[in-house]
Amino acid sequence: MRKVLSTTNAPAAIGPYSQGILTERLVFTSGQLPIDVKTGMMPDDIAAQTEVSLKNVAAILEAAGTTLEKAVKMTVFVRDMNDFDKINAVYASFFQGGGAPARSLVQVARLPKDAGIEIECIALL
C-alpha cells in the first residue's frame, strides 16, 4: 500500500512532491519549512521556526493516524549550525520524557524560501 497524504493543517507542497506518504507500517513526511499555515508567513527567529516546522510535521503525521511520539527518525536541515543549541531546546520540548527519535542535523547552504530550518520525519503507524 502507498497512499499520498494531504492536509490543510500543514503548508502545501511548493514543488512536485507530496506532504507525506503512508505505507503499511511507516509514514514518511517531506521536509517541512516553518511556514505558519494560518498566516503563510515564517517567524524570524530560529526557535520559533523550529516550533512551527515540528508542528507542521506533527500535522502530517496526524493526517496519517499517528503522532510525533511514534517518530523513529528525524532529519533536520539548518542554515546555520550556530543555532544548534536554540534548535535543541525547542526540539527537546516536543520529546519530553525520553524516547526522542534518532536524528541527523545537517547544515546546508540554503533552504527553500530562505528558511532557517527544514524538518522531515519517518514514523510508525
Secondary structure, 3 states (H helix, E strand, C coil): CEEEECCCCCCCCCCCCCCEEEECCEEEECCECCCCCCCCCCCCCHHHHHHHHHHHHHHHHHHHCCCHHHEEEEEEEECCHHHHHHHHHHHHHHCCCCCCCEEEEEECCCCHHHCCEEEEEEEEC
